[in-house]
Amino acid sequence: GDGLNHRLGLWDMLLVKELPDGAVPYLFPCLVKDSAQKYVHALVKRGIPAAQWPALPDAVIANPERFPWAHFYAERLMVLPIHQNVSKKQIEYMMRQIQEVL
């Protein structure tokens, strides 16, 4: 389809490629190739409430060698709002800003 993931060219960065009928996700997760923090910062400056996820517990932060995948995802996973209260106009704006930032 012509969903957000295809239009942004994020298909390869998605964690979930399909949703069941009737599903309305709250956030749109995507993996970025390097630091999600720089993209999140740039998008927030443009008025988009993007965020990094997950926030790691102190025990995991202190042991990157024991939890390498947790660190990998925490550094590269960005979430975008996509819930039912986000209008089509807001999604279009978000898409334009993401294309500029990426």
C-alpha positions in Angstrom: 0.0 0.0 0.0 0.8 3.7 0.1 1.1 3.8 3.9 3.4 6.1 5.9 6.2 3.5 6.0 6.3 3.2 2.2 6.0 7.0 1.6 8.8 7.8 3.9 11.1 5.1 2.6 11.3 3.5 6.1 10.2 0.0 5.1 13.5 -1.7 5.9 13.6 0.1 9.3 10.2 -1.1 10.5 9.9 -3.6 13.3 6.3 -4.5 12.3 5.6 -4.7 8.6 1.8 -5.4 8.8 -1.0 -4.7 11.3 -4.2 -6.7 11.7 -7.4 -5.1 10.4 -8.8 -2.6 12.9 -5.5 -2.0 14.7 -4.8 1.6 15.6 -1.2 1.9 16.9 -0.4 4.7 19.3 3.2 5.1 18.0 5.0 4.3 14.8 8.4 2.7 15.6 11.2 2.7 13.2 14.9 2.0 13.4 17.4 4.5 12.1 20.8 3.7 10.8 22.7 5.7 13.4 21.7 7.7 16.4 18.0 8.2 16.9 18.8 11.1 19.2 19.8 13.4 16.5 16.7 12.7 14.4 14.4 13.0 17.5 16.0 16.3 18.4 15.6 17.7 14.9 12.0 16.6 14.7 11.1 18.0 18.1 12.5 21.3 17.0 10.0 21.2 14.1 7.1 20.5 16.4 6.9 16.7 16.0 6.7 14.8 19.3 9.2 12.1 18.3 11.0 10.2 21.0 13.6 7.6 21.6 12.4 4.3 23.0 12.9 2.4 25.3 14.3 4.1 28.3 16.7 1.6 29.8 16.8 0.7 33.5 20.1 1.7 35.3 21.2 -1.9 35.6 21.0 -2.3 31.8 22.6 1.0 31.1 25.5 0.0 33.3 26.0 -3.3 31.5 26.1 -2.8 27.8 28.2 -5.9 27.3 25.5 -8.0 29.0 22.6 -6.3 27.2 23.9 -5.4 23.7 20.6 -5.7 21.9 18.9 -3.5 24.5 21.5 -0.8 23.9 21.3 -1.3 20.1 17.5 -0.6 20.1 17.7 2.2 22.7 20.2 4.0 20.5 18.4 3.5 17.2 14.7 3.2 17.8 12.6 6.3 17.2 8.9 6.4 17.7 6.4 8.9 16.1 2.8 9.6 17.0 0.3 7.9 14.8 -2.7 7.3 17.0 -6.3 8.1 16.0 -6.1 11.7 17.2 -3.3 12.6 14.7 -5.0 14.2 11.7 -4.2 13.5 8.1 -2.9 17.0 7.8 -0.5 16.4 10.8 0.7 13.2 9.3 1.4 14.9 6.0 3.4 17.6 7.8 5.2 15.0 9.8 6.1 13.1 6.6 7.5 16.3 5.0 9.6 17.0 8.0 10.9 13.5 8.3 11.9 13.4 4.7 13.9 16.6 5.2 15.6 15.4 8.4 16.4 11.9 7.0 
